[in-house]
Amino acid sequence: MTRILTACLSAAALLALSALPKPALAATERDDFKVCWSIYVGWIPWEYGNAQGIVDKWADKYGINIEVVQINDYIESINQYTAGQYDGCTMTNMDALTIPAAGGVDTTALIVGDFSDGNDGIILKDKTKLADIKGQNVNLVELSVSHYLLARALETVGMSERDVTVVNTSDADLVAAYQTKDVTSVVTWNPLLSAIAEQPGAHTVFDSSDIPGEVIDLMVVNTDTLKANPKLGKALAGAWYEITAHMADDGETGKQARAAMGEIAGTDRAGFEAQLEATRMFYKPADAVKFVNSPDVKTTMQRVAEFSFDHGLLGEGAPDAGFVGVQTPSGVFGSESNVKLRFDPTYMQMAADGEL
C-alpha cells in the first residue's frame, strides 16, 4: 500500500516533465487506451475488474480497448502517466497536484473512489496523547501523505513542524525502526500502521479519520484525452461502479470479490475487509458526487496546496500556493489561468443517473 509522494521528485524533475512533448494522439479521438494502478486497498478493485472481464465489458460497450496495467512502484506509475505513457492512473489528491498538475499536465479526477478513514496514522511509543509528540524525532516518509498528516495533526494541538524533528525513513524500514529503542514516534499507512500498532507500548494518537476527506484516492485521466474521448470516461466509470457493486454485495458475490481482492493485496478476505474498515469507499456514484460537490474539497485542496508550496513541491518557479489552479464544483482554488487539476463529477453523475 505504497502511496509515497514526491520525496525523490525534485523541482527540476517537475520542470523537465512539464517540458515533455504531449503524445501525438493525446488530444485526438482514438480507440486504444492504457491506465495503470498500484497496490492499495482503494485501487486493487481495478485489477479485480480487469481479471473478471468487467473493464473489457464496458470498453466493448463503447467500442474501445482499455489496457489495465499494474506498476509496482507507485511514484513510477505517476511519473509514467505524467510523461504521457498512460491515459489514466490511480493516485492521491496530493500526488495529483504535486506531480502531473505541477508538472504542467492537465489532469482530471474522473473517479473519486474513497478517502482514508483511519488507514494513515501517528503512533507514539509509551505515550497516549498527541501533545506528547513535542520535541520528539518523528520517523516517516518525508514529503508523503504521512508528512501531510503530521502537519495537520500538529495544527490540532497548537503545534507545527518546528516542534518536532522529521526523520526521513523508508516505508520498508518503518516497522523495524519502531522496534529499536531510539524510535519513539512514527507516521505511516496500513498495513504498516496495523503492524506497528500491535507492538508493545504502541498507541495510535491521531489518524486520518480525524481529518476525514483530506487523503483522497482517485483515478485520474489526462484532461485533453478525456475531452477528445468521452467514451473513455464512460467506460471507466461504468466499469468502476459495477466493480464496487460486487465489493459491497452482502452475499456470495461480495465474499468472492473481497477474497479475490485480498489475494491481489497479499492477504485474505478478512485482511482486505479489515483494510476496508479504515477506508471510506464510495460504493455508490451518488455518494461520490455528493462528496465532490461539497465545498470541503476546495478547502482540502487549499490545505494540500499550502503544505505542498511550503515544502517546495510545486516547483522552484511557484510564487505561491495558488500557482497551480485546482477546479472543483465549488470554484477554483488558485490560478484560474493555470488550472491543471480538475475535480469533475460528470461521469460519476452519469453513473448515478443510469446514463452509462
C-alpha positions as CSV (number, residue, x, y, z in Angstrom):
1,M,0.0,0.0,0.0
2,T,2.7,2.4,-1.0
3,R,1.3,6.0,-1.6
4,I,4.6,7.8,-1.4
5,L,4.6,11.4,-2.6
6,T,7.5,13.2,-4.3
7,A,10.4,12.5,-2.0
8,C,12.5,11.6,-5.0
9,L,11.0,14.0,-7.5
10,S,12.8,17.3,-7.4
11,A,11.6,20.6,-8.7
12,A,14.0,20.3,-11.6
13,A,12.4,17.0,-12.4
14,L,8.9,18.6,-12.3
15,L,10.1,21.2,-14.7
16,A,11.6,18.6,-17.0
17,L,8.3,16.7,-17.0
18,S,6.4,19.9,-17.9
19,A,8.7,20.3,-20.9
20,L,8.0,16.9,-22.3
21,P,6.0,16.9,-25.6
22,K,2.5,15.8,-25.3
23,P,1.8,12.4,-27.0
24,A,0.8,12.9,-30.6
25,L,-2.5,11.1,-30.0
26,A,-3.3,12.8,-26.7
27,A,-6.0,15.2,-28.0
28,T,-7.4,13.1,-30.8
29,E,-10.2,10.6,-31.0
30,R,-8.9,7.0,-30.7
31,D,-9.9,3.5,-29.6
32,D,-7.0,2.2,-27.6
33,F,-6.2,3.4,-24.0
34,K,-4.0,2.4,-21.1
35,V,-4.5,3.0,-17.4
36,C,-2.2,2.0,-14.6
37,W,-2.6,1.3,-10.9
38,S,-0.5,0.3,-7.9
39,I,-1.2,-1.7,-4.7
40,Y,-3.6,0.0,-2.3
41,V,-6.9,-1.1,-0.9
42,G,-8.9,1.5,-2.9
43,W,-7.1,0.7,-6.2
44,I,-6.9,-3.1,-6.1
45,P,-10.5,-3.2,-7.4
46,W,-9.2,-2.2,-10.8
47,E,-7.3,-5.4,-11.1
48,Y,-10.3,-7.4,-10.0
49,G,-12.4,-5.7,-12.6
50,N,-9.7,-6.4,-15.2
51,A,-9.4,-10.1,-14.3
52,Q,-13.2,-10.5,-14.2
53,G,-13.7,-9.0,-17.6
54,I,-15.7,-6.1,-16.3
55,V,-13.4,-3.5,-17.7
56,D,-13.4,-5.2,-21.1
57,K,-17.2,-5.5,-21.0
58,W,-17.6,-1.7,-20.6
59,A,-14.8,-0.9,-23.1
60,D,-16.6,-3.1,-25.6
61,K,-19.8,-1.3,-25.0
62,Y,-18.2,1.9,-26.2
63,G,-16.2,0.3,-29.0
64,I,-12.8,0.9,-27.4
65,N,-9.9,-1.1,-25.8
66,I,-8.7,-0.4,-22.3
67,E,-5.5,-2.0,-21.0
68,V,-5.2,-2.1,-17.2
69,V,-1.5,-2.3,-16.1
70,Q,-0.2,-2.8,-12.6
71,I,3.0,-0.9,-11.8
72,N,4.7,-2.0,-8.6
73,D,6.4,1.4,-7.9
74,Y,3.7,3.9,-7.1
75,I,5.8,7.0,-7.9
76,E,7.0,5.4,-11.1
77,S,3.4,4.9,-12.1
78,I,2.6,8.6,-11.7
79,N,5.8,9.6,-13.5
80,Q,4.8,7.4,-16.4
81,Y,1.3,8.9,-16.5
82,T,2.8,12.4,-16.3
83,A,5.2,11.6,-19.2
84,G,2.2,10.5,-21.4
85,Q,2.7,6.8,-21.3
86,Y,-0.7,6.2,-19.7
87,D,-4.0,7.8,-20.2
88,G,-5.1,7.3,-16.6
89,C,-3.5,6.4,-13.3
90,T,-4.5,5.8,-9.7
91,M,-3.1,8.4,-7.2
92,T,-4.0,10.5,-4.2
93,N,-5.2,14.1,-4.4
94,M,-1.9,15.4,-3.1
95,D,0.1,13.5,-5.6
96,A,-2.2,14.5,-8.5
97,L,-1.4,18.1,-7.6
98,T,2.3,17.9,-7.0
99,I,3.4,15.6,-9.8
100,P,1.3,15.8,-13.0
101,A,-0.5,19.1,-12.3
102,A,2.6,20.9,-11.1
103,G,4.4,19.3,-14.0
104,G,2.1,21.0,-16.4
105,V,-0.1,18.0,-17.3
106,D,-3.8,19.0,-17.2
107,T,-5.4,16.2,-15.2
108,T,-9.0,15.3,-14.3
109,A,-10.1,13.4,-11.2
110,L,-12.5,11.2,-13.1
111,I,-13.4,8.9,-10.3
112,V,-13.2,9.7,-6.6
113,G,-13.1,6.2,-5.2
114,D,-12.6,6.7,-1.4
115,F,-10.8,8.6,1.3
116,S,-8.6,7.3,4.0
117,D,-10.6,6.9,7.2
118,G,-8.0,5.5,9.5
119,N,-5.6,3.9,7.1
120,D,-3.0,6.5,7.9
121,G,-1.9,7.4,11.4
122,I,0.6,8.6,14.1
123,I,1.8,6.1,16.7
124,L,3.7,7.1,19.8
125,K,5.7,4.7,22.0
126,D,4.6,4.6,25.6
127,K,2.7,7.9,25.2
128,T,-1.0,8.2,24.9
129,K,-1.7,11.8,23.8
130,L,-0.8,13.6,20.6
131,A,0.6,16.6,22.5
132,D,3.3,14.2,23.9
133,I,4.9,14.3,20.4
134,K,6.5,17.7,21.2
135,G,10.3,17.5,21.0
136,Q,10.4,14.0,19.6
137,N,12.0,12.7,16.4
138,V,9.2,11.6,14.1
139,N,10.1,8.8,11.6
140,L,8.1,8.9,8.4
141,V,8.4,9.0,4.6
142,E,9.3,12.7,4.1
143,L,7.1,14.7,1.7
144,S,4.5,12.0,1.7
145,V,0.9,11.8,2.7
146,S,2.2,10.8,6.1
147,H,4.1,14.1,6.3
148,Y,0.9,16.0,5.4
149,L,-1.0,14.0,8.1
150,L,1.7,15.0,10.7
151,A,1.4,18.7,9.8
152,R,-2.4,18.6,10.1
153,A,-2.2,16.7,13.4
154,L,0.2,19.2,14.9
155,E,-2.2,22.1,14.0
156,T,-4.9,20.5,16.1
157,V,-2.8,20.8,19.2
158,G,-1.4,24.2,18.5
159,M,2.0,23.0,17.3
160,S,3.9,23.0,14.0
161,E,6.8,21.0,12.4
162,R,9.1,23.3,14.3
163,D,8.1,21.5,17.5
164,V,9.3,18.1,16.2
165,T,12.2,16.7,14.1
166,V,11.2,14.8,11.0
167,V,13.4,11.8,10.3
168,N,13.0,10.6,6.7
169,T,12.6,6.8,6.8
170,S,11.7,4.4,4.0
171,D,8.4,2.7,4.4
172,A,10.2,-0.6,4.1
173,D,12.2,0.2,7.2
174,L,9.5,1.7,9.5
175,V,8.3,-1.4,11.2
176,A,11.9,-2.5,12.1
177,A,12.8,1.0,13.1
178,Y,9.9,1.2,15.6
179,Q,11.3,-1.9,17.3
180,T,14.5,-0.1,18.2
181,K,14.9,1.9,21.4
182,D,15.6,5.2,19.8
183,V,12.5,5.4,17.6
184,T,9.5,6.7,19.7
185,S,7.2,8.2,17.1
186,V,6.2,7.1,13.6
187,V,3.7,8.1,11.0
188,T,2.7,5.6,8.3
189,W,-0.2,3.9,6.5
190,N,-1.7,0.4,6.5
191,P,-0.7,-2.4,6.6
192,L,2.4,-0.9,8.3
193,L,0.3,1.1,10.7
194,S,-1.5,-2.0,12.0
195,A,1.7,-4.0,12.3
196,I,3.3,-1.2,14.4
197,A,0.2,-0.7,16.5
198,E,0.5,-4.3,17.6
199,Q,3.9,-3.7,19.1
200,P,4.3,-3.2,22.9
201,G,3.7,0.3,24.1
202,A,2.3,1.5,20.8
203,H,-0.6,4.0,20.9
204,T,-2.3,5.5,17.9
205,V,-2.8,9.1,18.9
206,F,-4.1,10.5,15.6
207,D,-5.2,9.1,12.3
208,S,-6.9,10.1,9.0
209,S,-10.3,9.7,10.5
210,D,-9.6,12.8,12.4
211,I,-9.3,14.7,9.1
212,P,-11.9,12.9,7.1
213,G,-12.0,13.6,3.4
214,E,-8.5,15.0,3.1
215,V,-6.5,12.0,1.9
216,I,-8.5,11.2,-1.2
217,D,-7.8,8.3,-3.6
218,L,-8.5,8.9,-7.3
219,M,-8.5,7.5,-10.8
220,V,-7.3,10.4,-12.8
221,V,-7.1,10.8,-16.6
222,N,-5.5,13.2,-19.0
223,T,-7.9,16.1,-19.5
224,D,-7.2,16.5,-23.2
225,T,-7.6,12.8,-23.8
226,L,-10.9,12.8,-21.9
227,K,-12.3,15.8,-23.8
228,A,-11.5,14.1,-27.2
229,N,-12.7,10.7,-26.0
230,P,-15.7,10.9,-23.6
231,K,-16.2,7.2,-24.3
232,L,-13.1,6.5,-22.1
233,G,-14.7,8.3,-19.2
234,K,-18.0,6.5,-19.7
235,A,-16.3,3.1,-19.9
236,L,-14.1,3.6,-16.8
237,A,-17.0,5.0,-14.7
238,G,-19.3,2.2,-15.8
239,A,-16.7,-0.5,-15.0
240,W,-15.8,1.1,-11.6
241,Y,-19.4,1.1,-10.3
242,E,-20.0,-2.4,-11.4
243,I,-16.9,-3.4,-9.6
244,T,-17.9,-1.6,-6.4
245,A,-21.3,-3.2,-6.6
246,H,-19.5,-6.5,-6.3
247,M,-17.5,-5.3,-3.4
248,A,-20.5,-4.0,-1.5
249,D,-22.6,-7.1,-2.0
250,D,-23.6,-8.9,1.2
251,G,-23.9,-12.3,-0.5
252,E,-21.6,-14.7,-2.1
253,T,-20.7,-12.3,-4.9
254,G,-19.3,-9.9,-2.4
255,K,-17.4,-12.5,-0.4
256,Q,-15.8,-13.8,-3.6
257,A,-14.9,-10.3,-4.8
258,R,-13.3,-9.3,-1.5
259,A,-11.5,-12.6,-1.3
260,A,-10.1,-12.1,-4.8
261,M,-9.0,-8.6,-3.9
262,G,-7.4,-9.8,-0.7
263,E,-5.4,-12.3,-2.7
264,I,-4.2,-9.4,-5.0
265,A,-3.3,-7.5,-1.9
266,G,-1.2,-10.4,-0.5
267,T,-3.7,-11.2,2.3
268,D,-7.1,-12.9,2.5
269,R,-10.7,-11.7,2.6
270,A,-10.6,-10.9,6.3
271,G,-7.4,-9.0,5.9
272,F,-8.8,-7.0,3.0
273,E,-12.0,-6.3,4.8
274,A,-10.0,-5.0,7.8
275,Q,-8.4,-2.5,5.4
276,L,-11.8,-1.6,4.0
277,E,-13.0,-0.7,7.5
278,A,-10.4,2.1,7.6
279,T,-11.4,3.3,4.2
280,R,-14.5,5.4,3.3
281,M,-15.3,3.7,0.0
282,F,-17.9,5.5,-2.3
283,Y,-19.6,2.3,-3.5
284,K,-22.4,4.3,-5.0
285,P,-21.8,7.0,-7.6
286,A,-24.3,9.4,-5.9
287,D,-22.2,9.3,-2.7
288,A,-19.0,10.2,-4.7
289,V,-20.9,13.0,-6.5
290,K,-22.1,14.4,-3.2
291,F,-18.6,14.4,-1.8
292,V,-17.0,16.1,-4.8
293,N,-19.8,18.8,-4.9
294,S,-19.1,19.7,-1.3
295,P,-17.1,22.9,-0.7
296,D,-14.9,20.8,1.6
297,V,-13.0,19.5,-1.5
298,K,-11.9,23.1,-2.4
299,T,-10.9,23.7,1.2
300,T,-8.9,20.5,1.4
301,M,-7.1,21.2,-1.8
302,Q,-6.1,24.6,-0.5
303,R,-4.6,23.0,2.6
304,V,-2.8,20.5,0.4
305,A,-1.5,23.2,-1.9
306,E,-0.3,25.3,1.0
307,F,1.5,22.3,2.5
308,S,3.0,21.5,-0.9
309,F,4.2,25.0,-1.5
310,D,5.7,25.3,1.9
311,H,7.7,22.1,1.2
312,G,8.8,23.1,-2.3
313,L,6.6,20.5,-4.1
314,L,5.0,22.9,-6.6
315,G,8.4,23.6,-8.3
316,E,11.0,26.3,-8.0
317,G,9.0,28.7,-10.1
318,A,5.9,28.6,-8.0
319,P,5.4,32.0,-6.4
320,D,2.6,30.9,-4.0
321,A,0.3,28.0,-3.0
322,G,-2.2,29.0,-5.7
323,F,0.3,28.7,-8.6
324,V,-1.5,25.6,-9.9
325,G,-5.2,26.1,-10.2
326,V,-7.5,23.4,-8.9
327,Q,-11.0,23.4,-10.3
328,T,-13.9,22.0,-8.2
329,P,-17.6,22.3,-8.5
330,S,-17.4,24.9,-5.7
331,G,-15.0,27.0,-7.6
332,V,-11.3,27.3,-8.4
333,F,-8.6,27.4,-5.8
334,G,-5.5,29.2,-7.1
335,S,-4.8,30.5,-10.6
336,E,-7.8,30.4,-12.9
337,S,-5.3,30.9,-15.8
338,N,-3.3,27.9,-14.8
339,V,-5.9,25.2,-13.9
340,K,-4.2,21.8,-14.2
341,L,-6.2,19.7,-11.7
342,R,-10.0,19.3,-12.1
343,F,-12.5,17.5,-9.9
344,D,-15.2,16.8,-12.4
345,P,-18.2,14.7,-11.3
346,T,-19.7,14.5,-14.8
347,Y,-19.1,10.8,-15.4
348,M,-19.9,9.8,-11.8
349,Q,-23.2,11.7,-12.2
350,M,-23.9,9.8,-15.4
351,A,-23.4,6.6,-13.5
352,A,-25.7,7.8,-10.7
353,D,-28.4,8.8,-13.2
354,G,-28.2,5.4,-15.0
355,E,-27.0,7.1,-18.2
356,L,-24.0,4.9,-18.9
